[in-house]
Amino acid sequence: MNRKTQIVVVGGGAGGLELVRRLGAKFGRKNHDIILVDKNLSHIWKPLLHEVAAGSLDANLDEVGYRGHCYRWGYRFFQGSLQGIDREAKTIRLAPVMDEDGSELIAGHTIRYDILALALGSVSNDFGVPGVSEHCLYLDSRTQADRFRTRLLNHCLRVSRAMMNDPTANEQVRIAIVGGGATGVELAAELYNAAGALRHYGLEVFDESRLHVSLLEAGPRILPALPDKLAAAAKHELEQLGVQVRPDTQVIQANPRQLVTKCGDTIEADLMVWAAGVKGAEFLSELGLETNGRNQVIVTDTLQSTVDPCIFALGDCASYTPPGENRPVPPRAQAAHQMAEVVFDNICRMQKGRPLRHFVYRDNGSLVSLSRFSTVGSLMGNLIGGSMAIEGRLARFIYTSLYRLHLIGIHGWVKATFLILIGRVNRIVRPKLKLH
């Protein structure tokens, strides 16, 4: 009996989940064993986490359970965290899975592979700033987003009760967001959207005026990936909402409920969110693969690791610098999608002994949603030799379409169409905020 070709994908984010869906649909279970490994049991699109954090999105409605997804698309799912790679034996080692009480649910074990694809995403980069990991919140996962939402609602309730007891009290919920990229900007706007809706859900005396949000950016302006005009428009919109936008403000230390800046200022906050950049997880630099200073696996133009052609890397955990470029491909959802397509194609080509396809990144531009208030972005990027600035309804439509394309990538056209329709119904019949 011939041994099945075993293809293992570690990481069920946007790129990894799309890859196993394609592989399962292509090969099935007859001659191939497609395996997805992830430490979580479900997937949610990372660009939506700011909405989960603000309570505008119920992740239970949008998450994808890996066990149900694998049954539909013909692959297997193993829960676990990657602990090591034995390239000679062609095995990966998974850490034990622990229960909430500390007991061992699943013992550590190894999984064989013929082809391995790493799609482990990224984590927040604190750049070694003292106190950040102890006192700031991140938005790298649904668990972290849920934690932020719970603490946000608790502070809103505290202020609401204080105002009911003393209408003259000047109580506020103070939030400091470090990082003026897309995540920080979108979260700041989404918080005002959520605050405006809380009065309809039991916090009658709470409104947007009780929210004080500071957005801190170390660089000269927010949204450096967008043209100056659009970044300025986004800054104006945020300031109209009430956000205090502070460019050229570098945080050098985080204390309990306090941030210290390079110029000596202190910023008091009830909640502090760190969204100043991303990097690969620390353990990626310990796997025996070539990595850069941000723990990303360096790959060739076929997205194979530089030390082992049987190991691919894609998405935020991979670093690829196109010929003639000074910077690697940016860690964006569109890059993960394009990489998943190329890795899938190259795995198929490897099975047939054909030459592998070279990865060419196509910058489709950047879009930033300011919740229901506005959307700004640049469309098409270098595909037309420049950028076309867009705002308003057109930008919002395209921004929404990106998520729909993600649904198609992980579910296929038929199910994605039904999910899009169900999503429209849910916006009508479900509460506007998730309050638990």
HUQUIHU-V466233 format. One record per residue. N is the residue number from 1. RES is the residue in three letters. PSI is psi in whole degrees, 0 to 359 (* if undefined). OMEGA is omega in whole degrees, -180 to 180 (NA if undefined). D_LAST is the distance of its C-alpha to the last C-alpha in Angstrom with 1 decimal. Layout:
N|RES|PSI|OMEGA|D_LAST / N|RES|PSI|OMEGA|D_LAST
//
This chain:
1|MET|128|-179|53.0 / 2|ASN|139|178|51.6 / 3|ARG|137|179|48.6 / 4|LYS|145|172|45.6 / 5|THR|123|-175|44.7 / 6|GLN|118|180|41.4 / 7|ILE|120|-176|39.2 / 8|VAL|128|176|36.2 / 9|VAL|122|-180|33.4 / 10|VAL|114|-179|31.2 / 11|GLY|117|-177|28.0 / 12|GLY|37|175|25.8 / 13|GLY|200|-176|24.9 / 14|ALA|313|-179|26.3 / 15|GLY|314|-177|29.9 / 16|GLY|318|-178|29.8 / 17|LEU|321|176|28.0 / 18|GLU|322|-180|30.3 / 19|LEU|312|-179|33.2 / 20|VAL|328|176|32.6 / 21|ARG|315|179|32.1 / 22|ARG|316|-179|35.4 / 23|LEU|316|179|37.2 / 24|GLY|319|179|36.0 / 25|ALA|327|-178|37.1 / 26|LYS|311|-170|40.4 / 27|PHE|330|-177|41.5 / 28|GLY|203|-174|39.6 / 29|ARG|358|-172|40.3 / 30|LYS|304|-177|44.1 / 31|ASN|359|-178|45.5 / 32|HIS|151|174|42.4 / 33|ASP|103|-179|39.5 / 34|ILE|127|-176|36.6 / 35|ILE|132|172|33.9 / 36|LEU|133|176|30.6 / 37|VAL|129|176|29.3 / 38|ASP|147|-180|25.9 / 39|LYS|340|179|24.0 / 40|ASN|169|179|20.7 / 41|LEU|350|-177|20.3 / 42|SER|164|-178|19.1 / 43|HIS|140|168|19.8 / 44|ILE|142|-176|18.1 / 45|TRP|122|-173|20.4 / 46|LYS|322|178|20.4 / 47|PRO|350|179|21.2 / 48|LEU|356|-172|17.8 / 49|LEU|332|178|15.9 / 50|HIS|330|176|16.1 / 51|GLU|323|175|14.2 / 52|VAL|318|-179|11.4 / 53|ALA|321|-179|11.6 / 54|ALA|348|-179|11.6 / 55|GLY|2|-179|8.8 / 56|SER|342|-178|11.8 / 57|LEU|131|174|11.7 / 58|ASP|106|-176|9.7 / 59|ALA|336|179|11.5 / 60|ASN|335|-179|11.6 / 61|LEU|337|-173|13.9 / 62|ASP|348|-178|16.1 / 63|GLU|157|180|16.6 / 64|VAL|116|177|19.9 / 65|GLY|127|-176|20.5 / 66|TYR|324|-176|23.8 / 67|ARG|319|177|25.2 / 68|GLY|322|-180|25.1 / 69|HIS|320|-178|26.3 / 70|CYS|325|177|29.1 / 71|TYR|322|-178|30.4 / 72|ARG|325|-170|30.6 / 73|TRP|8|169|32.5 / 74|GLY|32|172|34.7 / 75|TYR|173|178|33.6 / 76|ARG|153|-180|32.3 / 77|PHE|133|173|29.2 / 78|PHE|129|175|29.3 / 79|GLN|133|179|26.3 / 80|GLY|165|179|27.6 / 81|SER|135|180|28.3 / 82|LEU|130|-179|31.7 / 83|GLN|333|-180|33.9 / 84|GLY|164|179|37.4 / 85|ILE|129|172|39.8 / 86|ASP|100|-174|43.3 / 87|ARG|332|178|45.1 / 88|GLU|315|179|48.4 / 89|ALA|349|-176|46.9 / 90|LYS|56|177|44.4 / 91|THR|154|169|41.4 / 92|ILE|150|179|38.0 / 93|ARG|128|179|36.6 / 94|LEU|140|177|33.0 / 95|ALA|157|177|31.4 / 96|PRO|149|175|30.3 / 97|VAL|124|-175|26.7 / 98|MET|148|175|25.2 / 99|ASP|171|-179|22.8 / 100|GLU|329|-179|20.1 / 101|ASP|6|178|22.8 / 102|GLY|355|178|25.4 / 103|SER|155|-176|27.4 / 104|GLU|122|178|28.8 / 105|LEU|311|-179|27.5 / 106|ILE|125|-179|29.8 / 107|ALA|154|175|32.9 / 108|GLY|142|-177|33.9 / 109|HIS|174|-180|36.2 / 110|THR|154|177|38.1 / 111|ILE|131|178|38.0 / 112|ARG|151|174|41.2 / 113|TYR|149|166|41.3 / 114|ASP|322|175|44.0 / 115|ILE|134|-179|41.9 / 116|LEU|134|176|38.9 / 117|ALA|124|179|36.5 / 118|LEU|121|-180|34.1 / 119|ALA|57|-168|31.1 / 120|LEU|3|176|29.0 / 121|GLY|209|-175|27.5 / 122|SER|168|173|27.3 / 123|VAL|165|-180|25.5 / 124|SER|142|179|25.5 / 125|ASN|111|-180|28.9 / 126|ASP|359|176|29.1 / 127|PHE|25|178|32.9 / 128|GLY|15|180|33.5 / 129|VAL|125|-177|32.3 / 130|PRO|135|173|32.1 / 131|GLY|351|-176|28.9 / 132|VAL|311|-177|26.6 / 133|SER|334|-179|25.3 / 134|GLU|327|-168|24.7 / 135|HIS|349|-178|23.1 / 136|CYS|154|175|21.7 / 137|LEU|150|176|18.6 / 138|TYR|166|175|19.4 / 139|LEU|55|180|17.9 / 140|ASP|341|-174|19.9 / 141|SER|168|178|17.4 / 142|ARG|322|179|14.0 / 143|THR|316|179|13.4 / 144|GLN|322|178|14.5 / 145|ALA|319|178|12.5 / 146|ASP|321|179|9.1 / 147|ARG|316|178|10.7 / 148|PHE|315|-177|11.8 / 149|ARG|319|179|8.6 / 150|THR|315|-180|7.3 / 151|ARG|324|177|10.8 / 152|LEU|311|-179|11.2 / 153|LEU|323|178|8.7 / 154|ASN|318|179|10.4 / 155|HIS|322|177|13.7 / 156|CYS|320|178|13.2 / 157|LEU|319|178|12.6 / 158|ARG|314|-179|15.6 / 159|VAL|318|-179|17.7 / 160|SER|316|-179|16.9 / 161|ARG|322|179|18.0 / 162|ALA|322|179|21.0 / 163|MET|326|178|22.0 / 164|MET|324|179|21.9 / 165|ASN|328|-179|24.1 / 166|ASP|94|-177|26.4 / 167|PRO|342|-179|26.5 / 168|THR|355|-178|28.9 / 169|ALA|141|-180|26.8 / 170|ASN|64|-178|26.3 / 171|GLU|141|179|22.9 / 172|GLN|156|169|21.2 / 173|VAL|114|-175|18.4 / 174|ARG|123|-178|20.8 / 175|ILE|129|176|19.9 / 176|ALA|126|179|22.7 / 177|ILE|121|-180|22.8 / 178|VAL|115|-179|25.8 / 179|GLY|114|-177|27.2 / 180|GLY|28|173|28.3 / 181|GLY|196|-175|28.1 / 182|ALA|317|-177|26.0 / 183|THR|312|-179|22.7 / 184|GLY|316|-180|23.1 / 185|VAL|314|-179|24.3 / 186|GLU|321|178|21.7 / 187|LEU|317|-179|18.8 / 188|ALA|315|-180|20.6 / 189|ALA|320|-177|20.9 / 190|GLU|329|178|17.4 / 191|LEU|322|179|16.2 / 192|TYR|327|175|18.5 / 193|ASN|315|-180|17.4 / 194|ALA|318|-179|13.7 / 195|ALA|324|179|15.2 / 196|GLY|336|-178|17.4 / 197|ALA|345|-174|14.8 / 198|LEU|330|-179|12.8 / 199|ARG|338|-180|15.7 / 200|HIS|355|-175|15.1 / 201|TYR|45|171|11.7 / 202|GLY|346|179|12.8 / 203|LEU|72|-169|14.1 / 204|GLU|330|-175|17.6 / 205|VAL|11|-180|19.5 / 206|PHE|136|175|17.5 / 207|ASP|186|-175|18.9 / 208|GLU|334|-178|20.1 / 209|SER|342|180|22.9 / 210|ARG|3|-179|20.7 / 211|LEU|129|177|19.8 / 212|HIS|108|-176|22.4 / 213|VAL|128|174|22.3 / 214|SER|129|177|25.3 / 215|LEU|114|-173|26.1 / 216|LEU|128|180|28.8 / 217|GLU|128|-178|31.1 / 218|ALA|331|-179|34.1 / 219|GLY|179|-177|36.1 / 220|PRO|342|178|38.0 / 221|ARG|162|176|35.4 / 222|ILE|165|177|32.0 / 223|LEU|61|-178|31.7 / 224|PRO|342|180|35.0 / 225|ALA|347|-179|34.8 / 226|LEU|158|175|35.3 / 227|PRO|156|-178|38.5 / 228|ASP|318|-176|39.1 / 229|LYS|316|-179|38.9 / 230|LEU|322|177|35.5 / 231|ALA|320|178|34.1 / 232|ALA|322|178|35.6 / 233|ALA|319|178|34.0 / 234|ALA|319|178|30.6 / 235|LYS|316|179|31.3 / 236|HIS|317|-180|32.5 / 237|GLU|318|179|29.4 / 238|LEU|318|-180|27.1 / 239|GLU|327|175|29.3 / 240|GLN|326|178|29.3 / 241|LEU|332|-177|25.5 / 242|GLY|2|180|26.0 / 243|VAL|133|173|25.6 / 244|GLN|104|-178|28.3 / 245|VAL|123|-176|29.7 / 246|ARG|90|173|31.9 / 247|PRO|171|-179|34.1 / 248|ASP|37|-180|36.6 / 249|THR|100|-178|34.3 / 250|GLN|127|178|34.2 / 251|VAL|129|-179|32.0 / 252|ILE|353|179|34.1 / 253|GLN|145|175|31.9 / 254|ALA|127|176|28.4 / 255|ASN|172|176|28.2 / 256|PRO|116|178|25.3 / 257|ARG|33|-179|23.8 / 258|GLN|135|174|27.0 / 259|LEU|140|179|28.6 / 260|VAL|130|-178|32.4 / 261|THR|166|-178|34.2 / 262|LYS|328|-179|37.6 / 263|CYS|2|175|39.2 / 264|GLY|356|178|38.2 / 265|ASP|154|172|35.4 / 266|THR|137|-179|32.3 / 267|ILE|116|180|28.9 / 268|GLU|139|-179|26.5 / 269|ALA|144|174|22.8 / 270|ASP|325|178|19.6 / 271|LEU|134|179|18.1 / 272|MET|124|-177|20.7 / 273|VAL|130|179|20.2 / 274|TRP|114|-179|23.2 / 275|ALA|45|-170|24.0 / 276|ALA|9|180|27.7 / 277|GLY|169|-178|28.8 / 278|VAL|163|176|28.6 / 279|LYS|171|174|30.8 / 280|GLY|157|178|31.2 / 281|ALA|150|-175|30.0 / 282|GLU|321|-174|32.6 / 283|PHE|343|179|33.7 / 284|LEU|330|179|34.9 / 285|SER|356|-177|37.9 / 286|GLU|13|-176|38.8 / 287|LEU|357|-178|39.3 / 288|GLY|10|177|42.9 / 289|LEU|159|178|42.3 / 290|GLU|127|-180|43.3 / 291|THR|164|176|40.4 / 292|ASN|188|-178|40.4 / 293|GLY|345|178|39.3 / 294|ARG|21|177|35.6 / 295|ASN|20|177|35.6 / 296|GLN|143|179|35.8 / 297|VAL|124|179|38.2 / 298|ILE|129|-176|41.3 / 299|VAL|161|176|42.3 / 300|THR|184|-179|45.4 / 301|ASP|355|173|45.6 / 302|THR|6|-180|44.9 / 303|LEU|21|171|41.6 / 304|GLN|149|176|43.2 / 305|SER|154|-176|43.0 / 306|THR|346|-177|46.2 / 307|VAL|348|-177|47.2 / 308|ASP|113|-178|46.4 / 309|PRO|348|179|46.7 / 310|CYS|358|-179|44.7 / 311|ILE|119|175|41.6 / 312|PHE|159|171|39.7 / 313|ALA|143|-178|36.9 / 314|LEU|161|179|34.8 / 315|GLY|205|-174|31.9 / 316|ASP|336|-178|30.8 / 317|CYS|356|-178|32.4 / 318|ALA|148|177|35.8 / 319|SER|118|177|38.3 / 320|TYR|124|177|41.0 / 321|THR|113|-179|43.3 / 322|PRO|152|178|45.2 / 323|PRO|134|179|49.0 / 324|GLY|356|-180|50.1 / 325|GLU|154|178|46.6 / 326|ASN|342|-176|45.8 / 327|ARG|148|176|42.1 / 328|PRO|167|176|40.1 / 329|VAL|131|-176|38.0 / 330|PRO|150|-180|34.7 / 331|PRO|82|-179|31.5 / 332|ARG|162|180|30.0 / 333|ALA|323|-179|28.4 / 334|GLN|325|177|31.7 / 335|ALA|318|178|33.7 / 336|ALA|318|179|31.7 / 337|HIS|314|-179|32.3 / 338|GLN|321|179|36.0 / 339|MET|320|179|36.4 / 340|ALA|320|179|34.9 / 341|GLU|317|-178|37.5 / 342|VAL|319|178|40.3 / 343|VAL|318|177|39.4 / 344|PHE|313|-180|39.3 / 345|ASP|319|-178|42.6 / 346|ASN|326|175|44.2 / 347|ILE|319|177|43.1 / 348|CYS|319|180|44.8 / 349|ARG|322|178|47.8 / 350|MET|322|179|48.1 / 351|GLN|331|-177|48.3 / 352|LYS|359|-179|51.3 / 353|GLY|25|-179|52.9 / 354|ARG|158|176|52.6 / 355|PRO|145|-177|52.3 / 356|LEU|155|-178|48.7 / 357|ARG|141|178|47.2 / 358|HIS|141|180|46.7 / 359|PHE|127|176|43.3 / 360|VAL|114|-178|43.6 / 361|TYR|130|177|40.5 / 362|ARG|110|-179|40.2 / 363|ASP|110|180|38.3 / 364|ASN|11|178|36.7 / 365|GLY|183|-179|35.6 / 366|SER|141|177|32.3 / 367|LEU|139|180|29.7 / 368|VAL|126|-180|27.0 / 369|SER|126|174|24.4 / 370|LEU|54|-179|23.7 / 371|SER|221|-179|20.8 / 372|ARG|356|-173|22.2 / 373|PHE|319|-177|24.8 / 374|SER|167|172|27.2 / 375|THR|135|179|28.0 / 376|VAL|157|177|31.0 / 377|GLY|175|174|32.8 / 378|SER|133|-173|36.0 / 379|LEU|141|173|36.9 / 380|MET|332|177|39.2 / 381|GLY|227|-173|39.9 / 382|ASN|1|179|43.1 / 383|LEU|333|179|43.7 / 384|ILE|17|178|45.7 / 385|GLY|12|180|47.0 / 386|GLY|204|-179|44.6 / 387|SER|147|175|41.4 / 388|MET|114|-177|40.8 / 389|ALA|136|178|38.4 / 390|ILE|149|177|36.0 / 391|GLU|172|171|33.6 / 392|GLY|216|-172|31.9 / 393|ARG|321|179|31.3 / 394|LEU|315|179|33.3 / 395|ALA|320|179|31.4 / 396|ARG|318|179|28.0 / 397|PHE|315|-179|29.5 / 398|ILE|322|178|30.6 / 399|TYR|315|178|27.4 / 400|THR|325|-180|25.5 / 401|SER|332|179|28.4 / 402|LEU|319|178|27.9 / 403|TYR|323|178|24.6 / 404|ARG|322|176|26.5 / 405|LEU|325|176|29.3 / 406|HIS|317|178|26.9 / 407|LEU|319|178|25.8 / 408|ILE|321|-178|29.5 / 409|GLY|325|-176|30.2 / 410|ILE|345|-178|27.9 / 411|HIS|343|-171|28.2 / 412|GLY|168|-173|31.6 / 413|TRP|317|-171|32.4 / 414|VAL|303|-178|31.9 / 415|LYS|322|180|28.4 / 416|ALA|321|179|27.3 / 417|THR|316|178|28.8 / 418|PHE|320|179|26.8 / 419|LEU|323|178|23.5 / 420|ILE|317|178|24.3 / 421|LEU|318|178|25.1 / 422|ILE|322|178|21.9 / 423|GLY|322|178|20.0 / 424|ARG|321|177|21.9 / 425|VAL|317|-179|21.1 / 426|ASN|327|179|17.3 / 427|ARG|338|-180|17.6 / 428|ILE|316|-171|19.3 / 429|VAL|340|-178|17.4 / 430|ARG|155|174|13.8 / 431|PRO|153|-178|11.7 / 432|LYS|339|-180|12.6 / 433|LEU|147|171|9.2 / 434|LYS|118|-171|5.9 / 435|LEU|18|179|3.8 / 436|HIS|*|NA|0.0
//
